[in-house]
Amino acid sequence: MDYVASFFDSRSSSWSYASLRNFNKLSSPVQSHLQKVYLTLAAALLVSALGVYVHILWHIGGLITSLGFIATTAWLVSTPSTPAEEGKRLKLLAAAAFFEGASLGTLVEAVLQFDPSIVVMAFLGSVAVFACFSGAALVARRREYLFLGGILSSVVSLMLLLQFSSIIFGRSAFMYSVEIFGGLLVFMGYVLFDTQMIIERANRGDYNYVKHALDLFVDFAAIFVRLLVIM
């Protein structure tokens, strides 16, 4: 009991209001890197919103844009992280965000026709969830959430196996709920994990802010889609 009490006491003290404002444990280069990552992420989200809007106007979203997202993402990941390639990587990130937005446009358009307020609520909910979990990773002890990587990968593998089995045996309402709610929890965990991985890589000299923004963009998009479906 003493151990349990001390555990919760330590957690409550780490989550004080003062701790939420204390980023002094992050070095200046890491703080500058995180600012660039989040600014780049914000720009990617704006481009993705443009992709949604273009789909609503001209209905370009579908298989082609989904393949375009995969292709540009793979191209971005394989592009060397050098100053000479920075402009190219930013363009690839913008293209990937646009393709992802156009691909999501079909779902967003259907929800807009049903109730436009759901899209706004899902987006604001995604922002709130992302900010809370990413902020938690920023104020947590170094490497505290890196153990989630193996767990999350295993859960994703299990969910892919369940999806494959549903193709053969059919998809039940229960399985669909597991995919939606389970996927939401998984990507919440990935926000924690990816944020701390970005910090750890930056501490080791990896300042590839474009690639790091892409990681967080994928997490945000996945959370947004699942909140949209749930609502």
C-alpha positions as CSV (number, residue, x, y, z in Angstrom):
1,M,0.0,0.0,0.0
2,D,2.9,2.4,0.8
3,Y,4.3,1.6,-2.7
4,V,1.0,2.4,-4.3
5,A,0.6,5.6,-2.4
6,S,4.1,6.7,-3.2
7,F,3.5,5.9,-6.9
8,F,0.4,8.1,-7.1
9,D,2.1,10.8,-5.1
10,S,5.0,10.9,-7.6
11,R,2.6,11.0,-10.5
12,S,0.5,13.8,-9.1
13,S,3.5,15.9,-8.4
14,S,4.8,15.4,-11.9
15,W,1.5,16.6,-13.3
16,S,1.4,19.8,-11.3
17,Y,0.6,23.1,-13.1
18,A,4.2,24.2,-12.7
19,S,5.5,21.0,-14.4
20,L,3.3,21.6,-17.4
21,R,5.1,24.9,-18.0
22,N,8.5,23.6,-17.3
23,F,10.4,22.6,-20.4
24,N,13.8,23.5,-19.1
25,K,14.9,19.9,-19.1
26,L,14.8,20.1,-22.9
27,S,17.9,21.6,-24.3
28,S,17.7,24.7,-26.5
29,P,18.4,22.9,-29.8
30,V,15.7,20.3,-28.9
31,Q,13.2,23.1,-28.1
32,S,14.0,24.8,-31.4
33,H,13.6,21.5,-33.2
34,L,10.2,20.9,-31.6
35,Q,9.0,24.3,-32.6
36,K,9.9,23.6,-36.3
37,V,8.2,20.2,-36.0
38,Y,4.9,21.6,-34.7
39,L,4.9,24.5,-37.2
40,T,5.5,22.1,-40.0
41,L,2.7,19.9,-38.7
42,A,0.4,22.9,-38.6
43,A,1.2,23.7,-42.2
44,A,0.7,20.1,-43.3
45,L,-2.8,20.1,-41.7
46,L,-3.7,23.3,-43.6
47,V,-2.6,21.7,-46.8
48,S,-4.6,18.6,-45.9
49,A,-7.7,20.7,-45.3
50,L,-7.1,22.2,-48.8
51,G,-7.1,18.6,-50.2
52,V,-10.4,18.0,-48.5
53,Y,-11.8,21.2,-50.0
54,V,-10.5,20.3,-53.5
55,H,-12.1,16.9,-53.3
56,I,-15.5,18.4,-52.3
57,L,-15.2,20.7,-55.4
58,W,-14.0,18.2,-58.0
59,H,-14.2,14.7,-56.3
60,I,-10.6,13.8,-56.9
61,G,-10.2,11.6,-53.8
62,G,-10.0,7.9,-54.1
63,L,-7.6,5.1,-54.9
64,I,-5.3,7.4,-56.9
65,T,-4.9,9.9,-54.1
66,S,-4.4,7.1,-51.6
67,L,-1.6,5.6,-53.7
68,G,-0.2,9.1,-54.1
69,F,0.0,9.5,-50.4
70,I,1.8,6.2,-50.0
71,A,4.2,7.0,-52.9
72,T,5.1,10.5,-51.7
73,T,5.5,9.3,-48.1
74,A,7.9,6.6,-49.2
75,W,9.8,9.1,-51.4
76,L,10.0,11.5,-48.4
77,V,11.3,8.9,-46.0
78,S,14.0,7.7,-48.6
79,T,15.1,11.3,-49.3
80,P,18.4,12.2,-47.4
81,S,18.0,14.7,-44.6
82,T,20.4,17.3,-45.9
83,P,20.1,21.0,-46.2
84,A,20.3,20.7,-50.0
85,E,17.2,18.4,-50.0
86,E,15.2,20.4,-47.4
87,G,13.0,22.1,-50.0
88,K,12.3,18.9,-51.8
89,R,11.3,17.2,-48.5
90,L,9.0,20.0,-47.7
91,K,7.3,19.7,-51.1
92,L,6.9,16.0,-50.6
93,L,5.3,16.5,-47.2
94,A,2.9,19.0,-48.7
95,A,2.0,16.6,-51.5
96,A,1.5,13.8,-49.0
97,A,-0.7,16.0,-46.8
98,F,-2.7,17.1,-49.9
99,F,-3.2,13.5,-51.1
100,E,-4.3,12.4,-47.6
101,G,-6.8,15.2,-47.3
102,A,-8.2,14.4,-50.7
103,S,-8.5,10.8,-49.7
104,L,-10.3,11.7,-46.5
105,G,-12.6,14.1,-48.5
106,T,-15.1,11.3,-49.3
107,L,-15.7,10.6,-45.6
108,V,-15.7,14.3,-44.7
109,E,-18.1,15.2,-47.5
110,A,-20.6,12.5,-46.4
111,V,-20.5,13.8,-42.8
112,L,-20.9,17.4,-44.0
113,Q,-24.1,16.4,-45.8
114,F,-25.3,14.7,-42.6
115,D,-24.3,17.3,-40.0
116,P,-21.4,19.8,-40.6
117,S,-21.0,20.4,-36.8
118,I,-19.7,16.8,-36.5
119,V,-16.6,17.7,-38.6
120,V,-15.8,20.7,-36.5
121,M,-16.3,18.7,-33.3
122,A,-14.1,15.9,-34.5
123,F,-11.4,18.3,-35.5
124,L,-11.4,20.2,-32.2
125,G,-11.5,16.8,-30.4
126,S,-8.5,15.7,-32.4
127,V,-6.6,18.9,-31.5
128,A,-7.5,18.5,-27.8
129,V,-6.5,14.8,-27.7
130,F,-3.3,15.4,-29.7
131,A,-2.3,18.4,-27.5
132,C,-2.9,16.5,-24.3
133,F,-1.0,13.4,-25.2
134,S,1.8,15.2,-26.9
135,G,2.1,17.6,-24.0
136,A,2.2,14.7,-21.6
137,A,5.1,13.2,-23.5
138,L,6.9,16.6,-23.4
139,V,6.7,17.0,-19.6
140,A,7.3,13.3,-18.8
141,R,10.7,11.8,-17.8
142,R,13.0,11.1,-20.7
143,R,12.3,7.7,-22.4
144,E,9.3,7.1,-20.1
145,Y,6.9,6.1,-22.9
146,L,9.4,4.5,-25.3
147,F,8.3,1.1,-24.0
148,L,5.0,1.7,-25.8
149,G,6.6,1.1,-29.2
150,G,6.6,-2.7,-28.9
151,I,3.1,-2.9,-27.4
152,L,1.6,-0.6,-30.0
153,S,3.3,-2.5,-32.9
154,S,1.9,-5.8,-31.5
155,V,-1.6,-4.3,-31.2
156,V,-1.5,-3.0,-34.8
157,S,-0.3,-6.4,-36.0
158,L,-3.2,-8.0,-34.1
159,M,-5.7,-5.6,-35.6
160,L,-4.4,-6.2,-39.1
161,L,-4.8,-9.9,-38.5
162,L,-8.4,-9.4,-37.4
163,Q,-9.1,-7.3,-40.5
164,F,-7.7,-10.1,-42.7
165,S,-9.8,-12.7,-40.9
166,S,-12.9,-10.5,-41.3
167,I,-12.4,-10.6,-45.1
168,I,-12.6,-14.4,-44.9
169,F,-15.2,-14.9,-42.2
170,G,-17.1,-11.6,-42.5
171,R,-17.1,-8.5,-40.4
172,S,-19.3,-8.2,-37.3
173,A,-20.5,-5.1,-35.6
174,F,-18.3,-6.0,-32.6
175,M,-15.2,-6.3,-34.8
176,Y,-15.9,-3.0,-36.4
177,S,-16.2,-1.4,-33.0
178,V,-12.9,-3.0,-31.9
179,E,-11.2,-1.6,-35.0
180,I,-12.5,2.0,-34.5
181,F,-12.2,2.3,-30.7
182,G,-9.1,0.1,-30.5
183,G,-7.5,2.1,-33.3
184,L,-8.3,5.4,-31.5
185,L,-6.5,4.2,-28.4
186,V,-3.5,2.9,-30.4
187,F,-2.9,6.2,-32.1
188,M,-3.3,8.1,-28.9
189,G,-0.5,5.9,-27.7
190,Y,1.5,6.6,-30.8
191,V,1.3,10.3,-30.1
192,L,3.0,9.7,-26.8
193,F,5.5,7.4,-28.3
194,D,6.3,9.4,-31.4
195,T,6.7,12.6,-29.4
196,Q,9.2,11.1,-27.1
197,M,11.0,9.4,-30.0
198,I,11.3,12.8,-31.7
199,I,12.9,14.2,-28.5
200,E,15.2,11.3,-28.2
201,R,16.3,11.5,-31.8
202,A,16.9,15.2,-31.5
203,N,19.0,14.6,-28.4
204,R,21.1,12.3,-30.6
205,G,21.5,14.9,-33.3
206,D,18.7,13.9,-35.6
207,Y,16.9,17.1,-36.6
208,N,14.9,15.8,-39.5
209,Y,11.9,18.0,-38.6
210,V,10.1,17.2,-41.9
211,K,10.1,13.4,-41.2
212,H,9.1,14.0,-37.6
213,A,6.2,16.2,-38.6
214,L,5.1,13.5,-41.0
215,D,5.0,11.0,-38.1
216,L,2.8,13.3,-36.0
217,F,0.6,14.1,-39.1
218,V,-0.2,10.4,-39.6
219,D,-1.1,10.1,-35.9
220,F,-3.4,13.2,-36.1
221,A,-5.1,12.1,-39.2
222,A,-5.8,8.6,-37.8
223,I,-7.3,10.1,-34.6
224,F,-9.4,12.6,-36.6
225,V,-10.9,9.8,-38.8
226,R,-11.8,7.6,-35.9
227,L,-13.4,10.5,-33.9
228,L,-15.3,11.4,-37.1
229,V,-16.7,7.9,-37.4
230,I,-17.5,7.6,-33.7
231,M,-19.4,10.9,-33.7
